[in-house]
Structures are given as C-alpha cells and as structure tokens.
C-alpha cells in the first residue's frame, strides 16, 4: 500500500510543480525539450523524471499561454530542435510561482517539524 501512496504523491507533487520547474530552467537561457528533461533528472538525482508524453504537451501549453516562446533551430550535423525561452509574461508568472512555492514549503515545514508533531 505504501508504494501506491508514494506513486500517487509523487505524481501529484510533480503536477503541482512542473510549470515552476520548467519556467525556472528557462529563466537561465533558452533550452530544448530533451535538455530540459535531462537537467531535471540530473539535478534531482533521478528522483524526478519527465517522460516525453508529459513534457512536450506541457511545453506546448506554456507556449499557448504566452509564458514561453519556441523557435526552431537547425545546426549542421544535428537534427532540428525547438528551443524555448521565457517571455516577459513568463518571468512574471515565474516570480509569482516561486513566491507561492516558498510559502507552501515553509508551511509544510512548520507542520512537519519535530516539535509540532
């Protein structure tokens, strides 16, 4: 039963933070989808992974909202890739989401601190 609960919690946490994670990675510089997925997996030490089936629809949704913009880039000897960058509106949303995430984490920490249990 614990494994099932862990998977559900994992899925819900990922859904709730996926936009924030992608926007934050694009804040540094434009990136293509595969690079985004690799950085997420690397920085999370394998704890968080995005499958293509969930990453690209999320990128397309963020693009439709105007938070990111994609551009096709062709390089010699490589296949064509779509690079995404953060837009002005995306930077505003990212700032709001970072604040909200920090408040959420602080609240969870207050609830789960040893002295409060």
Secondary structure as GFF3:
##gff-version 3
##sequence-region A 1 117
A	DSSP	alpha_helix	2	28	.	.	.	ID=ss1
A	DSSP	beta_strand	31	32	.	.	.	ID=ss2
A	DSSP	alpha_helix	33	43	.	.	.	ID=ss3
A	DSSP	alpha_helix	52	65	.	.	.	ID=ss4
A	DSSP	beta_strand	68	73	.	.	.	ID=ss5
A	DSSP	beta_strand	81	86	.	.	.	ID=ss6
A	DSSP	alpha_helix	88	112	.	.	.	ID=ss7
A	DSSP	three_ten_helix	114	116	.	.	.	ID=ss8
###
